[in-house]
Amino acid sequence: MDSPNKRDRTRPAEMLGLSGIFAVFMGLVVWMSTRDLMLGLIFAGIAFIVTLIVIAMLALAIRPDKNELIDMDEQDRDAAH
């Protein structure tokens, strides 16, 4: 069985990075608005979790292309033997 390519290996890091960037942005906006550091950290944590879930759900909603379908069929055949 082939090992995952670089794009497949870096996809989780991309999701975490995008969520982290949005969380930092949200935390800074709340902190600058309220001058309450704890509230900014709370909103940053909430934004991180919500963004991560939304990005993951959108990634699951994408239909697999022809190569992915072939790969899934091969994995199913290998698991059956």
N, C-alpha and C positions, 0 to 999 in steps of 0.2 A: 504494500500500500504506500502511496506517495505521501511525503510529509506536507503539511500545509505550507502554502506559499507565503511570501512576506506580507502581502496585503491581509491575509486571513490572520496572521499572527499579530499584526499591529492594530487590528480593528478594535479590540477592547481598550487599548491605550488611547486610541482616537476618541472613543466614547467618554472615557474618564477625563481626558484633556479638555474636551468641549464642555463637559459638565463642570469641571473645575474653573474654567475661564468664566463661564456664566455665573457660577457661585461667587467668585471673587468680585465680579462686577456688581452683582446684587448686594453683596455685603458692603461694598464701598458706597453704593448709592444710599442704602439705609443708614449706614454709619455717618455719612456726610449730612444726611437730612436730619437725623435725630441726635447726633453726637453721643449716642449710647453704644458703646463697643459690644456689649453682650447681645443687644438686640440685633446689631449687624451680623454677629457670628451666628445667631439663631437663624436669621433669614438666609445667610449664606449656606448653612447646612441644609435647610429646607430646599433652597433652590438647587443645590447639588443633587439631592436625592430625586426631586421631581424631574429635573432635566435628564438625569441618567435613565430614569424609567421611561420617559417619553422617547428619548433617542433609541433605547433598546426596543420599545414596542414598534417604532417606525421601521427599525431594521428587520424586525420579524415580519412586517407586513409586505416587504418587497418579495416579489415572486422570484424564484430561482431561475437562472438562465440555463441554457442547454448543457453547458459544462458541469454546472452544479447538479443538475438532474442525473447526468451520467455518473457522476461521482457518488451520488446517493444510492443509485442502483447497484454500483459495484460494492459499496459498503454493505448493502443489504444481502447481496449474494455471498460475500465473504462471511458475514455473521451467520448465515444459514448453514454453512458447511462446518 
